[in-house]
Amino acid sequence: MDGRRSRHTDDTDVLLRIHHVIGELPTYGYRRVWALLRRQAELDGMPAINAKRVYRIMRQNALLLERKPAVPPSKRAHTGRVAVKESNQRWCSDGFEFRCDNGEKLRVTFALDCCDREALHWAVTTGGFNSETVQDVMLGAVERRFGNDLPSSPVEWLTDNGSCYRANETRQFARMLGLEPKNTAVRSPESNGIAESFVKTIKRDYISIMPKPDGLTAAKNLAEAFEHYNEWHPHSALG
């Protein structure tokens, strides 16, 4: 058997799988494509695919993303560590907004685990960021992780200094649920880096490409985006 022809056949199969991934997620570079293919291979009981091979195939087929210029490091020094070694030690929360094709603006509030990065709960509204929405997200996150119980030890709740997070009713409700409110340093959004990174990911890999003709459709597709992120999106905590 001609080894070169055999490898070409195998490459064709891998190329089809690569096209399937980037067809759904066109902003993914070869590392993320490889991570998804690796995870799918594990689920299917198939041999793992080498990252260099994915890179070679994508390069040969002009599927690599253009390199972005390097971003100069921030002058603000930040020595705080947001990530933790175990789940349910620290959660973080933040919000973002985006416009639909009809001009409607949606605002999203979410909570993440700072270890495993799972999106624990989220809420979408056409109104502003307020305490009630944050409380809904808190409750949803606790129910997702602990069911009808409360944490046996307080879970840190890390947020910025937005009024919806600093409100007395928000902080009181947090403590009722077994959460310990913690705020980042003023004018230092990088102190909540995991949440900031999540916002960039959701906007780049999902919102930028999903249909959003109106608020109702966008909210439905955003829910699917969050579910997809939790199940498939590769990041450091998932290995």
C-alpha angles and dihedrals in degrees: 000000000000106000092205092055091046091053090047090054091049090048090054091057092048091046090055090052091047090052089050091055098045091041087067097031109028093171093065118113124210095273093058092041089052092048092053092046090049092051093046090050090053091051091048094044092242129140115275118256119236115243092225090055092053089050092050094049093046091047093049090051096044093245099129118113119245113262115255120225114259115266113228113242118261116261090220109092114222119185099167117113117221100179120083132197099239136042121254094028097099132009125187131204137194141147142230139180138216138178129244123223090261091056095257112144121219124197120204128199118190144171127216135188107242092217108043094019093225114161098239100188140340139189130204124204141162089220129077130286104278142166095256092058092048090051090051090052092048092052093046091051093050092047091049093054103030107021110209092345130085127233113282088222128023117278114215112242107205119195142147122259098271115145092244089061097041094050113119092232090054094051093044092050090048091056091047087058094048096259124133111214115227125178129206121238113283113269090007108109091163087071085076093047097150092057091044091051091049092054091053091048096049093047095045102040101032119011094046092059106027122098110260108166091148141359097267094051092043092051091051093049091045090056088054089048092055091049091049091048091053094048104037115009109113119225138152096270093058094057 
